[in-house]
Amino acid sequence: MSKLLTERTSWQALQQHASQLKRVSLRELNQDPRRFQDFSRQANGFLLDLSKQHLTQDTLQLLYQLAQECQLDAKIAAKFSGARVNATEERPALHSALRLPAHARLQLDGQEIVTPIHASLDKMAALVAKLHARQWRGVSGYPITDIVNLGVGGSELGPLMATHALHEWRPQAAQHLNIHFASTMDGSQLATALSKLNPKTTLFIISSKSFTTLDTLSNANTALHWLEGSLGAHPSLKRQHFIGVSAHPERMQAWGIAKEHQLTLWDWVGGRYSLWSCIGLPIALSLGMAHFKALLAGAHQLDLAFQQAPWQDNLAVLMALVGIWNINFLGIHTLAILPYDGRLAHFPDYLAQLEMESNGKSVNTQGQTLDYATCPILWGGVGPNAQHAFYQLLHQGTQRVACDFIATAQRYQNIPETQARLHLQNQHQMTLANCFAQSRLLMLGDAAAPEPRPEAYRRYRGEQPSTTLMFESLTPFQLGALIALYEHKVFVQACIWGINPFDQWGVELGKHIAHSTQAALIAKEAETFDPSTQGLLAYCHAL
């Protein structure tokens, strides 16, 4: 499909349009007093401002034509219907079904799937209620106070991001529980956690869709040995101190997870899309089931809007098309995610996996090598802190970088009226001022300064395009919508590029080769490897 895409009339028209628009600066485009009204949208609790992007109404119309030629509507319908859009693994991609209300119905291969989804949620709710009520006790008889999630990739990034973002929503019943995360294969995170925890009151969640992930099972075995070293080889040790979450109950059973402590998901749930399933158990433990269900409801609302809204008012479609414009026609191959809210500190990392593991592809669905760029490199950090770090490159570096500014309009409304509340709200206003000022300066460069800056080293060139995404406040419902918004953006871009965003074969071979490399490390043999790897192995063998 790669040649077909670049030969499409709309693609070639966009290339010609880009060559002309590059001669017009962002500064000139933003002299139009109606610029904000024309290029901003409000929907689903969001304000999406595209007025600082390097585009015009003609750009959008040509992008709509491209989406139409790529049959975007039909591909969206196919995904939500349960079609096997993940062709390389012959699976649907129905993580959106995890967000359906209990009364909804959806058939997959002749089987209704909403009922078992909610049965799984009910089982998770029962475990959460038991832990919140201090009724779950370890083998020593003490109630659980600390829970360590052992998972990597999507089994960690989503739950970690959401529990951090919504920490202030923790109900009283969850206040006695401390949630920890350990993912690294080298055991460093786990070692730090174990040094501070009491084995008598610690519970581990083994989160692995396949239940074969080396990183996770290595940490699980280390945790088991830690418990046994303190509590002995108690016959109920695994039952009282481990919960399993996987698509393979037989593997959980073989490891020793009690059946009543097994939570299941389905093979049509990709790891990076799995926080909506029982992989989200740490979120439910931290926030309570009511707030976890609000997270699901916010995402479901966005699902409906994505399917129903016309493209010109569809936030996910607009964000996706603007991204394609930047990448394929303006040559901007990196995207900085800049939340101006410390609660979203883990959101850039979460999106890095979501986008780069999904769309980091160089072959289309027909197996053809692509002759155009796909996913940008994603990176970022909390905006106010990043201003003291990598913003130097954004303002005076040599590369064009697209930016997503994310901010809440209100904060600290619900804390008691004290002097501290006033100061905190002032700090929030200061944060918003910095957000707006930075995007303005990135767009206008020196033109935003009140006085000339003649020295070359003080010049700001501007011309860095950005999107600003705002919402009233950070609630479980709105966070669910925010995550779903970016999920759908990724899917739309994959539809245009003709790639499969639901497989991740690029991560598999490295893990496979690591097994033979580990064997060579243990056996102190290196003759069958390339010279570089042989040299590295020899260095380790000599120590």
ABEGO torsion letter per residue (X at the ends): XAAAAAABAAAAAAAAAAAAAAABBAAAAAABAAAAAAABBBBGGBBBBAAABBBBAAAAAAAAAAAAAAGAAAAAAAAAAGBBABAAAGBBBAAAAAABBAABBBBBGGBBAAAAAAAAAAAAAAAAAAAAAGABBBAAGBBBABBBBBBBEAAAAAAAAAAAAAAAABBAAAAABBBBBBABAAGAAAAAAAAABBAAABBBBBBBAAGABAAAAAAAAAAAAAAAAAAEBBAAAAAAABBBBBABAAAAAAAGBBAAABBBBBAABBAAAAAABAAAAAAAAAAEAAAAAAAAAAAAAAAAAAAABBAAABAAAAAAAAAAAAAAAAGBABBBBBBBBAAAAAAAAAAAAAAAAAABBABBAAGBBBABBBBBBBBEEBAAAAAABAAAAAAABABBBBBBBBBBABBGAABBBBAAAAAAAAAAAAAAAAAAAAAAAAAAEAAABABBBABAAABBAEGBBBBBBBBABBBAAAAAAAAAAAAAAAAAAAAAAGBBAABBAAAAAAAAAAAAAAAAAAAGBAAABBAAAAAAAAAAAAX
